[in-house]
Structures are given as C-alpha cells and as structure tokens.
Amino acid sequence: PGPPPRCAHTDWRADPFARGAYSYWRVGAADDDVDAAAKPHASRVFFAGEHASVEYQGSACGALDSALRTARDVVDLLRREGA
C-alpha cells in the first residue's frame, strides 16, 4: 500500500514526565514481583505498562502485552457487574 501519508513521533528523552526513563526489576526479582505490580487495587484501579509484563518487561511489546491483558480484565469485571 505504500508509505503512510504522514506520521508523528515523540522525543522520549525530552518528555518532561518520562525523561527517557524506563523501569527495570532488581537482580533476583521473580515473576511474582511483576504480577504483584500489575495487580489491580481494590478491584477498581488497573495497571498496565512495560513494567507489568513478565515475558517482555521493559519494552513496547511488554506494554502492549500488559495493556491487552488489563483490557480483558476490565471487560470481565464489567460483565460480572452487568454493565
């Protein structure tokens, strides 16, 4: 189909909130630590991001992986509540 007609990009290093940062787990961290960081708070506040993926931690793939999982969890919650 050819190249996109336009694109946008960000300068992660210049972002005043990210400042080029990313998360990483300490040496010896276990999968359970990652799972605990991604666990919903009070069944109402959900977390997703590169920090919340065991398999792809620290990457865009990890952010997508955890976002898809979290979206499914939110949909499941809404269905259980009849929303």
C-alpha positions as CSV (number, residue, x, y, z in Angstrom):
1,P,0.0,0.0,0.0
2,G,3.0,2.4,0.2
3,P,4.3,4.6,2.9
4,P,1.9,6.4,5.3
5,P,0.9,9.9,4.1
6,R,2.2,11.4,7.4
7,C,3.5,10.2,10.8
8,A,4.1,11.6,14.2
9,H,6.9,10.9,16.7
10,T,7.9,11.9,20.1
11,D,11.2,12.7,21.7
12,W,11.1,10.4,24.7
13,R,14.3,11.9,26.1
14,A,12.8,15.4,26.1
15,D,9.4,14.4,27.6
16,P,9.3,16.2,31.0
17,F,7.4,13.3,32.5
18,A,9.4,10.3,31.2
19,R,12.7,12.0,30.6
20,G,13.9,8.9,28.8
21,A,13.2,6.6,31.8
22,Y,12.0,3.1,31.8
23,S,11.5,0.6,34.6
24,Y,13.6,-2.5,35.4
25,W,13.5,-5.1,38.1
26,R,16.2,-5.6,40.6
27,V,18.5,-8.6,40.3
28,G,16.8,-11.6,41.8
29,A,13.2,-10.3,41.1
30,A,10.8,-13.1,40.4
31,D,7.7,-13.3,38.1
32,D,5.6,-13.0,41.3
33,D,7.0,-9.5,41.8
34,V,5.9,-8.4,38.3
35,D,2.5,-9.9,38.9
36,A,2.2,-8.1,42.2
37,A,3.0,-4.8,40.5
38,A,0.3,-5.4,37.9
39,K,-2.4,-6.5,40.4
40,P,-5.5,-4.3,40.5
41,H,-6.0,-2.1,43.5
42,A,-9.4,-2.6,45.2
43,S,-10.7,-4.3,42.0
44,R,-11.1,-0.8,40.5
45,V,-7.7,0.6,39.7
46,F,-5.9,-1.4,37.0
47,F,-2.3,-1.1,36.0
48,A,-0.7,-1.8,32.6
49,G,2.7,-0.9,31.1
50,E,6.1,-2.3,30.2
51,H,6.7,-2.9,33.9
52,A,3.8,-5.3,34.2
53,S,4.8,-7.9,31.6
54,V,6.8,-10.9,32.7
55,E,7.7,-12.0,29.2
56,Y,8.5,-8.7,27.6
57,Q,9.4,-6.5,30.6
58,G,10.9,-3.1,29.7
59,S,9.7,-3.0,26.1
60,A,6.9,-1.7,23.9
61,C,5.9,-5.3,23.4
62,G,5.6,-5.6,27.2
63,A,3.4,-2.5,27.4
64,L,1.1,-3.9,24.7
65,D,1.1,-7.4,26.3
66,S,0.0,-6.0,29.6
67,A,-2.5,-3.5,28.1
68,L,-4.3,-6.3,26.3
69,R,-4.4,-8.4,29.5
70,T,-5.6,-5.5,31.5
71,A,-8.3,-4.6,29.0
72,R,-9.6,-8.1,29.2
73,D,-9.7,-7.9,33.0
74,V,-11.7,-4.7,32.8
75,V,-14.1,-6.1,30.3
76,D,-14.5,-9.2,32.6
77,L,-15.2,-7.0,35.6
78,L,-17.8,-5.0,33.7
79,R,-19.5,-8.2,32.5
80,R,-19.6,-9.6,36.0
81,E,-21.2,-6.4,37.3
82,G,-23.7,-6.4,34.4
83,A,-22.5,-3.2,32.9
